[in-house]
Structures are given as C-alpha cells and as structure tokens.
Amino acid sequence: QVQLVESGGGLVQDGGSLRLSCEVPGILFSSDRMGWYRQAPGKARELVATITITQITNYADSVKGRFTISRDGANKKMYLQMDSVKPEDTDVYFCNINRDSENYWGQGTQVAVSS
C-alpha cells in the first residue's frame, strides 16, 4: 500500500499562483510514474501532469505553459507549481503514483480560483 499526502490547496485569485505538494513516504522505484490529476464534481478525473523518476514530464494541453511539475527525490516530494491560474482550474487535485500498473491516490486538495 502506497500512501500519498497532499498539501497546498486553497483559494487564489484569477491570474495568481499556487504550489501543491505531495509527500511520498517509503521507497520510490525507478519505474514509478508520478503525477497530478484533478476532478470536478460529477466529472471524470483528468490528467494534469506526470513526471518520471528521470524527470520526463507530460502536461495536459489546458495547463501547458502555466503549470510545472517537479519532484525532489531526496525528500520524496512532488510539486505542482500553478501559475496564471484561471477559474476553470478550480477542482480537487489528486497526487498519483502508478506502480506496476496500479494507481495509488492521495486524499485530494481543493483549489478554488476566484474571478
């Protein structure tokens, strides 16, 4: 069982910035792919960004150029820097690890962008 702990959500104004953090206790494996997803009420969970242990990143088109995913292997943390946020970025954000085709999720952190 992999436990993930998110933090950093909150209320931010349109055009502002916010940084989400995800702590990953335990061992990380070279095949692990980590990422951030988001979900609005009544909608499917969608990819925001992913990052491999070798720092290869992938972003949803809707956040490219505005959000940056990064990971700090030494401290077993992953971050999502959210810049130039928009009201449509309002969602619950989830930290994810995909390990051996299994998905593990954090509890989610709410991000609300006011216009």
Rosetta silent file (secondary structure, phi, psi, omega in degrees, C-alpha in Angstrom):
SEQUENCE: QVQLVESGGGLVQDGGSLRLSCEVPGILFSSDRMGWYRQAPGKARELVATITITQITNYADSVKGRFTISRDGANKKMYLQMDSVKPEDTDVYFCNINRDSENYWGQGTQVAVSS
SCORE:     score description
SCORE:     0.000 S_00000001
   1 L     0.000  131.743  179.861    0.000    0.000    0.000 S_00000001
   2 L  -109.796  125.577  178.287    1.317    3.418   -1.001 S_00000001
   3 L  -106.980  132.168 -179.468    0.163    6.428    0.986 S_00000001
   4 L  -120.117  140.205 -178.170    0.338    9.889   -0.513 S_00000001
   5 E  -126.350  114.918 -179.812   -0.191   13.131    1.380 S_00000001
   6 E   -95.499  156.209  172.927   -1.101   16.316   -0.486 S_00000001
   7 E  -157.422  165.370  173.376   -0.987   19.890    0.766 S_00000001
   8 L   106.633   -4.773  178.187   -1.045   23.433   -0.557 S_00000001
   9 L   -70.484  172.562  178.989   -4.534   23.864   -1.908 S_00000001
  10 E   157.270 -164.261 -178.892   -6.670   26.893   -1.195 S_00000001
  11 E   -98.732  132.338  179.940   -8.279   29.985   -2.649 S_00000001
  12 E  -140.291  149.944 -179.583   -6.370   32.044   -5.222 S_00000001
  13 E   -81.439  153.651  174.206   -7.329   34.915   -7.476 S_00000001
  14 L   -49.625  127.504 -179.217   -7.549   34.685  -11.250 S_00000001
  15 L    88.811   -5.667 -178.587   -4.024   35.094  -12.623 S_00000001
  16 L   -84.843 -170.003 -176.802   -2.380   34.190   -9.331 S_00000001
  17 L  -131.221  154.940  179.178   -0.112   31.346   -8.304 S_00000001
  18 E  -154.698  146.862  175.724   -0.293   28.353   -6.000 S_00000001
  19 E  -123.340  125.151  175.166    2.009   25.421   -5.267 S_00000001
  20 E   -96.979  145.807  178.489    0.760   21.966   -4.409 S_00000001
  21 E  -125.180  148.566  176.467    2.957   19.433   -2.633 S_00000001
  22 E  -135.578  123.827  178.699    2.774   15.656   -2.396 S_00000001
  23 E  -100.859  136.747 -177.393    4.791   13.653    0.092 S_00000001
  24 L  -121.778   89.928  177.053    5.569   10.031   -0.701 S_00000001
  25 L   -64.794  149.044  175.841    6.682    8.099    2.360 S_00000001
  26 L    97.615 -169.601 -173.684    8.550    4.906    1.639 S_00000001
  27 L   -86.002  138.870  171.556   10.638    3.672   -1.239 S_00000001
  28 L  -103.670  139.906 -179.451   10.378    5.034   -4.763 S_00000001
  29 L  -107.148  154.775 -175.615   11.170    2.706   -7.658 S_00000001
  30 L   -63.646  -23.443 -179.239   12.735    3.623  -10.970 S_00000001
  31 L   -88.853   -5.941 -179.252    9.614    2.513  -12.835 S_00000001
  32 L   -64.833  136.408  170.440    7.256    4.694  -10.783 S_00000001
  33 E  -116.694  125.421 -177.370    5.431    7.381  -12.677 S_00000001
  34 E  -107.694  156.676 -179.593    4.055   10.181  -10.530 S_00000001
  35 E  -168.370  175.183  174.476    1.533   12.785  -11.451 S_00000001
  36 E  -118.924  137.644  175.041   -1.236   15.197  -10.625 S_00000001
  37 E  -127.725  165.756  176.282   -4.856   14.766  -11.640 S_00000001
  38 E  -142.256  156.609 -176.477   -7.923   16.872  -10.986 S_00000001
  39 E  -148.002  131.184  173.653  -11.613   16.274  -10.718 S_00000001
  40 L   -97.999  156.154  179.435  -14.684   18.477  -10.687 S_00000001
  41 L   -55.661  130.840  177.300  -17.967   17.332   -9.107 S_00000001
  42 L    78.180    3.189 -178.862  -19.802   14.967  -11.416 S_00000001
  43 L  -119.225  162.436  178.575  -16.913   14.735  -13.869 S_00000001
  44 L   -73.036  152.504  176.249  -14.221   12.187  -14.568 S_00000001
  45 L   -70.410  135.325 -176.870  -10.778   12.586  -13.053 S_00000001
  46 E  -125.206  151.260  179.418   -8.417   14.079  -15.635 S_00000001
  47 E   -68.057  137.156  170.373   -4.681   14.206  -16.093 S_00000001
  48 E  -106.152  -53.753 -178.468   -2.905   17.444  -15.261 S_00000001
  49 E  -164.024  150.697  174.672    0.760   16.429  -15.468 S_00000001
  50 E  -131.437  159.738  179.222    3.061   13.444  -14.967 S_00000001
  51 E  -149.296  137.963  177.306    6.748   13.020  -14.272 S_00000001
  52 E   -94.286  173.785 -179.187    9.051   10.012  -14.303 S_00000001
  53 L   -66.992  -19.460  176.600   11.959    9.351  -11.981 S_00000001
  54 L   -94.612   14.027  173.355   14.217   10.578  -14.812 S_00000001
  55 L    72.147   20.499  173.201   12.306   13.895  -14.867 S_00000001
  56 L   -79.397  126.678 -174.754   10.463   13.318  -18.140 S_00000001
  57 E  -113.408  157.942  177.595    7.296   15.398  -17.953 S_00000001
  58 E  -146.112  137.754 -175.839    3.959   15.402  -19.703 S_00000001
  59 E  -129.221  148.852  168.279    1.198   18.016  -19.455 S_00000001
  60 L   -67.920  146.927 -178.594   -2.424   18.354  -20.395 S_00000001
  61 L   -57.735  -33.355 -174.935   -2.868   20.911  -23.158 S_00000001
  62 L   -68.261  -17.342 -177.475   -5.026   23.048  -20.867 S_00000001
  63 L  -118.396   -3.758 -179.663   -2.137   23.678  -18.442 S_00000001
  64 L   -57.513  134.105  179.762    0.913   23.732  -20.721 S_00000001
  65 L    84.338   -9.355  179.610    2.982   26.837  -20.183 S_00000001
  66 L  -116.845  -36.249 -177.526    1.203   27.643  -16.909 S_00000001
  67 E  -108.919  147.927  176.936    1.810   24.662  -14.610 S_00000001
  68 E  -133.287  124.638  176.723    5.116   22.991  -13.775 S_00000001
  69 E   -97.785  142.016  177.511    5.506   19.548  -12.236 S_00000001
  70 E  -150.819  163.529  177.581    8.689   18.655  -10.397 S_00000001
  71 E  -140.172  146.189  178.871    9.963   16.091   -7.939 S_00000001
  72 E  -116.084   96.881 -174.076   12.552   16.116   -5.196 S_00000001
  73 L   -62.254  -38.303 -176.799   13.822   12.572   -4.924 S_00000001
  74 L   -62.319  -38.177 -178.087   15.913   13.165   -1.837 S_00000001
  75 L  -100.787    4.732  176.885   12.913   14.413    0.122 S_00000001
  76 L    53.943   47.616  178.566   10.416   12.141   -1.622 S_00000001
  77 E  -127.899  154.085  174.882    8.209   15.017   -2.624 S_00000001
  78 E  -129.626  147.596 -175.928    6.468   16.085   -5.782 S_00000001
  79 E  -129.992  155.436  169.279    5.201   19.563   -6.573 S_00000001
  80 E  -130.931  106.372  175.264    2.798   21.271   -8.931 S_00000001
  81 E   -85.424  119.653 -177.152    3.556   24.946   -9.448 S_00000001
  82 E  -110.554  111.869  178.549    0.414   26.586  -10.752 S_00000001
  83 L  -115.383  158.191  179.475    0.901   29.999  -12.362 S_00000001
  84 L    49.619   46.928 -176.377   -1.533   32.228  -14.260 S_00000001
  85 L   -66.600  155.292 -179.025   -4.412   30.230  -12.826 S_00000001
  86 L  -125.679  159.112  177.421   -7.891   30.547  -14.300 S_00000001
  87 H   -55.358  -32.571  179.590  -11.362   29.989  -12.829 S_00000001
  88 H   -72.008   -4.487  173.598  -11.593   26.781  -14.872 S_00000001
  89 H   -84.330   -3.692  178.059   -8.657   25.395  -12.859 S_00000001
  90 L   -64.479  118.600 -176.405  -10.994   25.133   -9.864 S_00000001
  91 E  -170.432  173.822  165.195  -11.054   21.446   -8.920 S_00000001
  92 E   -92.106  128.299 -177.146   -9.929   18.909   -6.364 S_00000001
  93 E  -104.229  135.244 -176.258   -6.332   17.978   -7.176 S_00000001
  94 E  -121.173  136.412  171.469   -5.005   14.487   -6.521 S_00000001
  95 E   -84.133  143.459 -175.124   -1.465   13.196   -6.251 S_00000001
  96 E  -139.955  142.439  165.201   -0.900    9.867   -8.008 S_00000001
  97 E  -122.965  130.290  171.214    1.664    7.107   -8.291 S_00000001
  98 E  -104.735  114.646 -176.252    1.387    4.497  -10.996 S_00000001
  99 E  -130.966  118.951 -179.791    3.399    1.471   -9.928 S_00000001
 100 L    52.310   43.042  177.022    3.308   -1.820  -11.797 S_00000001
 101 L    70.500    6.827  174.109    0.058   -0.702  -13.459 S_00000001
 102 E  -100.403  137.964  177.062   -1.569    0.003  -10.087 S_00000001
 103 E  -101.535  132.787  175.569   -2.755    3.523   -9.303 S_00000001
 104 E  -120.996  140.205 -172.597   -2.411    4.962   -5.825 S_00000001
 105 E  -125.884  149.675  167.974   -4.074    8.238   -4.837 S_00000001
 106 L   -81.778 -176.384 -175.864   -3.837   10.884   -2.176 S_00000001
 107 L   -82.879  -12.940  179.503   -6.906   12.250   -0.434 S_00000001
 108 L    94.305  147.610  176.476   -7.112   15.314   -2.680 S_00000001
 109 E  -135.671  132.977 -174.369   -6.698   19.010   -2.058 S_00000001
 110 E   -80.902  132.958  171.786   -9.207   21.670   -3.125 S_00000001
 111 E  -119.749  127.682  178.872   -8.104   24.525   -5.369 S_00000001
 112 E  -126.893  125.756 -179.488  -10.531   27.374   -5.947 S_00000001
 113 E  -110.144  120.841 -179.490   -9.800   30.248   -8.343 S_00000001
 114 E   -93.780  141.589 -178.372  -11.873   33.385   -7.925 S_00000001
 115 L   -93.476    0.000    0.000  -12.591   35.661  -10.880 S_00000001
